[in-house]
């Protein structure tokens, strides 16, 4: 075999090795890059740092909109894996919405999340997630407040205020009543709202297909972190 022929053979073999190992290498490179939990209502976790509140009196009334830096997602427990690998977390920053506050009460609130952009850091789990959520048909999830919520305590508080809000959560075009555990605090000239909703995925028709490579418990948590800014006027 000539030298040039040997190099051609070596090149073909290397190309095949790269093709065969590419998925494994990708998995190894992305391992540990799962978006961190949003840190909401979980023992042992702390809320993210907020900006120091702007000086002077603070009026919570007005229309507040969801701004950059906001995030939403879910947390669930994998089945049949080691304990240190059990938690799967997905999140996205494609979050929009608004809150109307009048006389210290949040009267209306609607938050929309682009479920099609939720990522876990694992391409297999991401593909499965998009499949079970049917994101091509149901690209967004929605939370809507159903009962006015007293938020007046935020005006004078120097730290987070713990609240519970009643509303509805819509996933895959299924709407269920939910209770949201909230932590609301001033951040700069705005507000930071951290929230967690305990959910049963099967209530929304969500479940892993047969022979799926990943399965999770039916109970999980939907999480949000909203950075709210007041609209003029």
C-alpha positions as CSV (number, residue, x, y, z in Angstrom):
1,X,0.0,0.0,0.0
2,X,1.4,3.4,-1.0
3,X,1.9,6.2,1.5
4,X,-0.8,8.3,-0.1
5,X,-3.2,5.4,0.0
6,X,-2.5,4.8,3.7
7,X,-3.2,8.4,4.5
8,X,-6.6,8.2,2.7
9,X,-7.5,5.1,4.7
10,X,-6.4,6.8,8.0
11,X,-8.5,9.8,7.1
12,X,-11.6,7.7,6.4
13,X,-11.1,5.8,9.7
14,X,-10.7,9.1,11.7
15,X,-13.8,10.5,10.1
16,X,-15.8,7.5,11.1
17,X,-14.5,7.7,14.7
18,X,-15.6,11.3,14.9
19,X,-19.0,10.5,13.6
20,X,-19.5,7.6,16.0
21,X,-18.2,9.6,19.0
22,X,-19.9,12.9,18.3
23,X,-23.0,12.3,20.4
24,X,-20.9,11.0,23.3
25,X,-18.6,14.0,23.1
26,X,-21.5,16.4,22.9
27,X,-23.0,14.8,26.0
28,X,-19.8,15.0,27.9
29,X,-19.3,18.7,27.0
30,X,-22.8,19.6,28.0
31,X,-22.8,17.6,31.2
32,X,-23.0,20.0,34.2
33,X,-24.4,22.9,32.0
34,X,-28.0,22.3,33.0
35,X,-29.5,25.7,33.8
36,X,-29.4,26.1,37.6
37,X,-32.6,25.9,39.6
38,X,-34.3,29.3,39.9
39,X,-34.0,28.9,43.7
40,X,-37.7,29.3,44.6
41,X,-39.2,27.9,47.8
42,X,-36.7,25.1,48.1
43,X,-35.1,24.4,51.5
44,X,-31.4,25.2,51.6
45,X,-31.6,27.6,48.6
46,X,-31.5,31.3,48.7
47,X,-33.1,33.8,46.5
48,X,-30.8,35.7,44.0
49,X,-29.3,39.0,45.0
50,X,-31.5,42.0,44.2
51,X,-30.5,45.6,43.6
52,X,-30.6,47.9,46.6
53,X,-34.1,49.6,46.6
54,X,-34.2,53.2,45.2
55,X,-34.2,55.8,48.0
56,X,-37.4,57.6,49.0
57,X,-41.0,56.4,49.3
58,X,-42.2,53.5,47.2
59,X,-45.7,53.2,45.7
60,X,-46.6,49.7,44.6
61,X,-49.6,50.9,42.6
62,X,-49.4,51.0,38.8
63,X,-48.9,48.7,35.8
64,X,-45.9,46.5,36.0
65,X,-44.4,44.6,33.0
66,X,-42.1,41.6,32.9
67,X,-38.6,42.7,31.9
68,X,-35.3,41.3,30.8
69,X,-33.7,38.9,33.2
70,X,-37.0,37.2,34.0
71,X,-37.1,33.4,33.7
72,X,-39.5,30.5,34.0
73,X,-39.3,26.7,33.9
74,X,-39.8,23.5,35.8
75,X,-38.2,21.1,38.1
76,X,-38.8,17.3,38.3
77,X,-37.2,14.2,39.6
78,X,-35.9,11.6,37.2
79,X,-36.7,7.9,37.9
80,X,-34.2,5.1,38.0
81,X,-31.0,7.3,38.2
82,X,-28.5,8.0,41.0
83,X,-29.7,10.5,43.6
84,X,-27.1,13.1,42.6
85,X,-28.5,13.0,39.0
86,X,-32.1,12.8,39.9
87,X,-33.2,16.5,39.5
88,X,-33.9,17.7,36.0
89,X,-34.4,21.5,35.6
90,X,-35.6,23.3,32.5
91,X,-35.8,27.0,32.0
92,X,-36.2,29.8,29.5
93,X,-36.0,33.6,29.5
94,X,-38.7,34.0,26.9
95,X,-41.2,35.3,29.5
96,X,-43.7,38.2,29.0
97,X,-46.6,39.6,31.0
98,X,-47.9,42.3,33.2
99,X,-49.4,43.0,36.7
100,X,-51.9,45.7,37.5
101,X,-51.8,47.0,41.1
102,X,-54.6,49.3,42.5
103,X,-54.8,50.5,46.1
104,X,-52.2,48.0,47.2
105,X,-53.9,45.0,45.5
106,X,-52.7,43.1,42.4
107,X,-56.0,42.9,40.6
108,X,-54.9,41.3,37.3
109,X,-51.8,39.4,36.3
110,X,-51.0,37.4,33.2
111,X,-47.6,35.8,32.5
112,X,-46.8,33.9,29.3
113,X,-43.9,31.5,28.8
114,X,-42.6,30.3,25.5
115,X,-42.5,26.6,26.3
116,X,-40.8,25.8,23.0
117,X,-37.6,27.5,24.2
118,X,-37.3,25.7,27.5
119,X,-34.0,23.9,27.7
120,X,-32.5,21.4,30.2
121,X,-28.9,21.3,28.9
122,X,-29.4,17.8,27.5
123,X,-30.3,17.4,23.9
124,X,-32.1,14.1,24.4
125,X,-34.2,15.5,27.3
126,X,-34.9,18.7,25.3
127,X,-36.2,16.7,22.3
128,X,-38.4,14.6,24.6
129,X,-39.7,17.7,26.4
130,X,-40.8,19.3,23.1
131,X,-42.5,16.1,22.2
132,X,-44.5,15.7,25.3
133,X,-45.4,19.4,25.5
134,X,-46.4,19.3,21.8
135,X,-44.8,22.7,21.4
136,X,-45.6,22.9,17.7
137,X,-49.3,23.0,18.7
138,X,-49.1,24.6,22.1
139,X,-46.1,27.0,22.0
140,X,-47.0,28.9,25.2
141,X,-48.0,28.3,28.8
142,X,-50.0,30.9,30.8
143,X,-50.5,31.9,34.4
144,X,-53.4,34.2,35.2
145,X,-54.4,35.6,38.6
146,X,-58.0,34.9,39.6
147,X,-58.2,36.5,43.0
148,X,-57.0,40.0,44.0
149,X,-53.7,39.8,46.0
150,X,-52.8,42.2,48.8
151,X,-49.2,43.4,48.1
152,X,-49.3,46.6,50.1
153,X,-46.7,45.2,52.6
154,X,-44.0,45.5,49.9
155,X,-44.1,49.3,50.1
156,X,-42.5,49.4,53.6
157,X,-40.6,46.1,53.6
158,X,-36.8,46.0,53.6
159,X,-36.7,42.4,52.5
160,X,-38.8,39.8,50.8
161,X,-42.5,39.5,51.5
162,X,-44.0,36.0,51.4
163,X,-47.4,35.7,49.8
164,X,-49.7,33.2,48.2
165,X,-51.6,33.9,45.0
166,X,-54.6,32.0,43.5
167,X,-54.8,31.6,39.8
168,X,-54.9,29.3,36.8
169,X,-52.1,27.6,35.0
170,X,-52.5,26.5,31.3
171,X,-50.3,23.9,29.9
172,X,-51.0,22.1,26.5
173,X,-54.4,23.9,26.4
174,X,-55.4,22.4,29.7
175,X,-56.2,25.0,32.5
176,X,-56.1,24.0,36.2
177,X,-56.5,26.1,39.3
178,X,-53.2,26.6,41.2
179,X,-51.8,28.3,44.3
180,X,-48.5,30.1,43.8
181,X,-46.0,30.6,46.7
182,X,-44.5,34.0,46.1
183,X,-41.5,36.0,47.4
184,X,-41.9,39.7,46.4
185,X,-39.3,42.3,47.1
186,X,-38.1,45.7,45.9
187,X,-35.2,45.7,43.5
188,X,-33.8,49.1,42.4
189,X,-36.8,51.0,41.1
190,X,-38.7,47.8,40.3
191,X,-39.8,44.5,41.9
192,X,-38.5,41.0,41.9
193,X,-41.1,38.2,42.2
194,X,-40.0,34.6,42.7
195,X,-42.7,32.0,42.6
196,X,-43.3,28.3,42.7
197,X,-46.3,26.2,41.8
198,X,-46.6,22.5,42.8
199,X,-48.1,20.6,39.8
200,X,-49.1,17.1,38.9
201,X,-48.1,16.7,35.2
202,X,-50.7,14.1,34.4
203,X,-53.4,16.7,35.3
204,X,-52.3,18.5,32.1
205,X,-52.0,15.3,30.0
206,X,-48.3,15.3,30.3
207,X,-46.5,12.0,30.6
208,X,-43.4,10.3,29.1
209,X,-44.1,8.2,26.0
210,X,-43.6,4.4,26.1
211,X,-40.0,3.4,25.9
212,X,-38.9,7.0,26.5
213,X,-35.2,7.2,27.5
214,X,-36.0,9.5,30.4
215,X,-38.9,9.3,32.9
216,X,-39.8,11.7,35.7
217,X,-42.1,11.6,38.7
218,X,-45.6,12.8,38.1
219,X,-45.2,15.6,40.7
220,X,-43.0,18.6,40.0
221,X,-42.7,22.3,40.3
222,X,-43.2,25.1,37.9
223,X,-41.0,28.1,38.8
224,X,-40.8,31.7,37.8
225,X,-38.5,34.7,38.5
226,X,-40.0,37.9,37.3
227,X,-38.2,41.2,37.2
228,X,-40.9,43.9,37.0
229,X,-40.6,47.5,35.9
230,X,-43.3,50.1,36.2
231,X,-44.7,51.5,33.0
232,X,-45.0,55.3,32.7
233,X,-48.2,57.0,33.4
